[in-house]
């Protein structure tokens, strides 16, 4: 049985798997947990990240405004399901004025690392790049240097050093709605200067696993298990009706995480519910956060739905790893 290496989380949101469910991931029956009107001016709330904090949970949320400006907002929850999201964007402090000016901010991830909570996001600086900041209280957020040159998206930190190095996954991209994309791992000694870039995995050409034939990108911070790093990611296919975003899973080597041990040929969740298929951008399930309980192996996945609302889904480390191995290629 696969074991999560981490802390217990007895208050993790949870629902048991419904009978007859074929896939290893199942939805919360009360989805979407956050609608369009998550705060005072939001047009949509999606592609956001949450972590355990205090006796409950905290998060950083993408709330596109009714003028369709993109920014990040802090939020808190007692149970991980019902959220109170601030009406004003996060006021990042401490950054060099050269990068402090906001162009846009979206699609945050959060990683608990060495006693702090590190936020990474797509940050506008002459094009999309990876912004980095940290907080201890979800009130004051200290912005660091951007991690990479434009163009890049989906920066995701590992939750501990590996071989003495901080590591971050990302997907180099272009300035538009990228029609391509592979995942790389970059390394740093200080969370400022990044190098030693290693290719992790890319798209799957042809018909063998067409749901991930256009681009792939990392989702939540990877979950460490005794069998490797469990990574949930998104894959995209280009159809006659545009992009379709689905979720997949991979198991990475614990010491050299750019080495993929297993990778799901079949998706683990796809847009089939109305709130996933209909919205500002149809046919999107986009994972950005995952809570994990080491005692039970339970995992709760937060994901954006149709670039409009936020959904919650569940699995276990054992079930997801077994499925990934059995459906690998």
C-alpha positions in Angstrom: 0.0 0.0 0.0 1.4 3.4 -1.0 2.2 5.7 1.9 2.2 9.5 1.9 5.3 11.0 3.4 4.1 14.1 5.2 1.9 15.3 8.1 -1.5 14.0 9.2 -4.5 16.2 8.1 -7.5 14.8 10.1 -9.8 17.7 8.9 -9.1 17.1 5.2 -12.4 17.6 3.2 -13.6 14.2 2.2 -16.4 12.2 0.6 -16.3 8.5 0.0 -16.1 7.2 -3.5 -19.6 6.6 -5.0 -20.4 3.1 -6.0 -19.8 2.4 -9.7 -17.3 5.1 -10.2 -14.8 4.0 -12.9 -12.1 6.6 -12.6 -9.7 7.0 -9.6 -10.9 10.6 -9.0 -14.4 11.5 -8.0 -16.1 14.9 -7.6 -17.6 16.5 -4.4 -21.3 16.3 -4.6 -21.7 20.0 -3.7 -19.6 21.3 -6.6 -18.8 23.9 -7.5 -17.6 25.0 -4.0 -16.9 28.6 -5.2 -19.1 30.3 -7.7 -18.5 33.3 -9.9 -19.3 35.7 -7.0 -16.5 34.7 -4.7 -15.9 38.3 -3.6 -17.3 41.8 -4.2 -16.2 42.3 -7.8 -15.4 38.8 -9.1 -16.6 37.6 -12.5 -15.0 34.2 -11.9 -13.0 32.4 -9.3 -10.8 29.5 -10.6 -7.3 28.1 -10.9 -6.5 28.8 -7.2 -4.4 27.1 -4.5 -5.1 26.2 -0.9 -3.1 24.8 2.1 -3.7 23.8 5.7 -3.3 26.8 7.9 -3.8 27.1 11.7 -7.0 25.1 12.6 -8.4 25.4 9.1 -7.2 26.4 5.6 -5.9 29.4 3.7 -5.5 30.0 0.0 -4.6 32.4 -2.8 -7.4 32.7 -5.4 -7.6 33.9 -9.0 -10.5 36.2 -9.1 -11.0 37.8 -12.5 -12.9 41.1 -11.9 -16.0 42.3 -13.7 -13.7 44.4 -15.8 -11.8 41.1 -16.5 -8.6 42.1 -14.9 -6.6 39.2 -13.5 -5.3 39.3 -9.9 -4.7 37.2 -6.8 -6.7 37.4 -3.5 -6.2 35.8 -0.1 -8.9 33.6 1.4 -9.6 31.5 4.5 -11.8 28.6 5.4 -12.7 26.5 8.4 -13.5 23.3 6.5 -11.8 23.7 3.1 -15.2 23.9 1.4 -16.8 27.2 2.4 -14.4 30.1 1.7 -14.2 33.8 2.6 -12.2 35.6 0.0 -10.8 39.1 0.4 -12.3 41.9 -1.7 -9.0 43.5 -2.3 -6.0 42.0 -4.1 -2.9 40.8 -2.3 -0.6 43.8 -1.8 2.8 42.2 -2.5 5.7 44.0 -0.7 9.4 44.1 -0.9 9.9 43.5 -4.6 12.4 45.4 -6.7 10.4 48.3 -8.3 11.4 46.9 -11.7 9.1 43.9 -11.2 6.7 45.2 -8.6 4.4 46.9 -11.0 1.4 44.7 -11.7 0.6 43.8 -15.3 -1.5 40.7 -14.4 -1.4 37.8 -11.9 -3.1 34.5 -12.3 -3.1 30.7 -11.6 -1.3 30.5 -8.2 0.2 27.5 -6.5 1.2 27.3 -2.8 3.9 25.2 -1.4 4.7 24.9 2.4 8.4 24.9 2.6 10.8 25.4 5.5 8.2 27.1 7.7 6.9 29.5 5.1 4.2 29.4 2.4 5.6 30.1 -1.0 3.3 31.3 -3.7 4.2 31.0 -7.4 2.0 32.4 -10.1 1.9 33.5 -13.7 3.3 37.1 -13.4 3.1 39.7 -16.2 6.6 41.2 -16.9 6.8 41.9 -20.6 5.0 38.7 -21.1 4.1 35.8 -18.7 6.8 34.6 -16.3 6.8 32.9 -12.9 6.3 35.3 -9.9 7.5 34.1 -6.4 6.5 35.3 -3.0 6.2 34.0 0.6 4.0 34.6 3.6 3.8 33.3 7.1 0.3 34.7 8.0 -1.6 35.2 4.6 -1.7 38.9 5.4 1.8 40.1 4.4 3.2 38.7 1.2 6.9 39.3 0.4 7.6 39.2 -3.3 10.9 37.8 -4.6 12.5 38.0 -8.0 10.7 36.4 -10.9 12.1 32.9 -11.4 12.5 32.9 -15.2 12.6 34.9 -18.3 9.3 35.3 -20.2 7.7 33.3 -21.5 6.7 30.7 -18.9 3.7 29.4 -17.0 2.7 26.9 -14.3 5.6 27.3 -11.8 5.3 24.7 -9.1 7.8 24.2 -6.3 8.6 20.9 -4.7 7.9 20.9 -0.9 11.4 20.2 0.2 15.0 20.4 -1.1 16.2 17.5 -3.2 19.9 16.8 -3.2 20.4 20.2 -1.5 18.6 22.1 -4.1 15.2 23.8 -4.4 13.3 22.5 -7.4 10.5 24.0 -9.5 8.6 22.6 -12.4 7.4 24.9 -15.1 6.2 25.0 -18.7 8.1 27.3 -21.1 5.5 28.9 -23.4 4.9 31.9 -25.6 3.1 35.2 -25.2 -0.3 33.9 -26.3 -2.6 31.1 -25.5 0.2 28.7 -25.9 -0.4 26.0 -28.6 2.4 23.8 -27.3 4.1 23.0 -24.0 6.4 20.5 -22.1 7.3 20.3 -18.4 10.8 21.1 -17.2 12.4 21.0 -13.7 14.8 23.9 -12.7 17.1 24.0 -9.6 18.2 26.8 -7.3 20.3 27.2 -4.2 18.6 30.3 -3.0 15.1 30.5 -4.6 16.4 33.5 -6.7 18.8 32.2 -9.3 17.5 29.2 -11.3 19.5 26.8 -13.5 20.3 23.1 -14.1 17.1 22.9 -16.2 16.0 19.3 -16.9 13.4 18.0 -19.3 10.7 16.0 -17.5 8.0 15.1 -20.0 6.1 16.4 -23.0 3.1 15.9 -25.1 2.1 12.6 -26.6 2.0 12.7 -30.4 -0.4 10.6 -32.4 -3.5 8.7 -31.1 -2.0 6.7 -28.2 -3.0 9.3 -25.6 -4.5 12.2 -27.6 -6.0 14.0 -24.6 -2.5 15.3 -23.9 -1.2 15.8 -27.4 -1.1 19.6 -27.5 0.5 20.6 -24.2 1.0 19.5 -20.6 1.6 21.4 -17.4 2.2 20.7 -13.7 -0.7 21.1 -11.3 -0.5 21.1 -7.5 2.7 20.8 -5.5 3.7 17.2 -5.9 2.9 14.8 -3.0 5.8 12.8 -1.7 5.1 9.0 -1.2 7.3 6.0 -0.5 7.1 5.1 -4.2 8.0 8.6 -5.6 6.6 12.0 -6.1 3.0 11.8 -7.1 2.2 14.6 -9.6 -1.2 15.6 -10.8 -1.0 17.6 -14.1 -3.2 18.9 -16.9 -3.1 17.8 -20.5 -4.7 19.5 -23.5 -5.9 18.4 -26.9 -6.9 20.7 -29.7 -10.3 19.9 -31.1 -12.5 21.5 -33.8 -14.1 23.3 -30.8 -10.9 24.5 -29.3 -8.7 23.3 -26.4 -10.0 20.7 -23.9 -8.2 20.4 -20.5 -8.1 17.1 -18.6 -6.2 15.8 -15.6 -3.5 13.1 -15.6 -1.1 11.7 -13.0 2.5 10.7 -12.9 5.0 9.1 -10.5 8.4 10.8 -10.4 11.7 9.6 -9.0 12.3 10.9 -5.5 15.9 11.9 -6.0 15.8 13.0 -9.6 12.2 14.1 -10.1 12.6 14.9 -13.8 12.7 11.2 -14.3 9.2 9.9 -14.9 8.6 6.3 -13.5 5.0 6.0 -14.5 2.5 8.3 -16.4 -1.2 7.8 -17.0 -2.1 7.0 -20.5 -5.8 7.6 -19.7 -6.9 10.7 -18.0 -8.0 10.7 -14.4 -10.7 13.5 -14.6 -12.3 15.2 -17.6 -14.8 18.0 -18.2 -18.2 16.1 -18.2 -20.2 18.1 -15.7 -22.1 21.3 -16.9 -20.0 23.6 -14.7 -16.9 22.2 -16.3 -18.1 22.3 -19.9 -19.9 25.7 -19.9 -18.3 28.9 -18.8 -16.0 31.7 -19.9 -13.6 29.0 -21.4 -15.5 25.8 -22.0 -14.3 22.3 -21.4 -11.6 22.9 -18.7 -10.6 20.9 -15.6 -7.4 22.5 -14.3 -5.9 21.3 -11.0 -3.9 23.8 -8.9 -3.9 22.4 -5.3 -4.0 19.1 -3.5 -4.4 18.4 0.3 -3.0 15.1 1.6 -3.5 13.2 4.8 -0.6 10.9 5.6 -2.6 8.8 8.1 -5.3 7.8 5.6 -3.8 8.4 2.2 -6.7 10.7 1.3 -6.2 13.5 -1.2 -8.5 16.4 -2.0 -7.9 18.2 -5.3 -9.0 21.8 -6.0 -9.5 22.6 -9.7 -10.7 25.3 -11.9 -13.8 24.6 -14.0 -14.4 26.2 -17.4 -12.2 29.1 -16.2 -15.3 30.3 -14.2 -15.8 28.4 -10.9 -13.9 26.2 -8.5 -14.5 22.5 -8.0 -13.3 19.9 -5.5 -12.5 16.2 -6.1 -11.1 13.3 -4.2 -8.8 10.3 -4.5 -6.3 8.3 -2.4 -2.6 7.9 -2.9 -3.0 4.2 -3.1 -5.8 4.3 -5.7 -4.2 7.0 -7.9 -0.7 5.4 -7.9 -2.2 2.0 -8.7 -4.2 3.5 -11.6 -1.1 5.4 -12.8 1.0 2.2 -12.9 -1.7 0.1 -14.5 -2.4 2.7 -17.2 1.2 3.8 -17.8 3.0 3.8 -21.1 
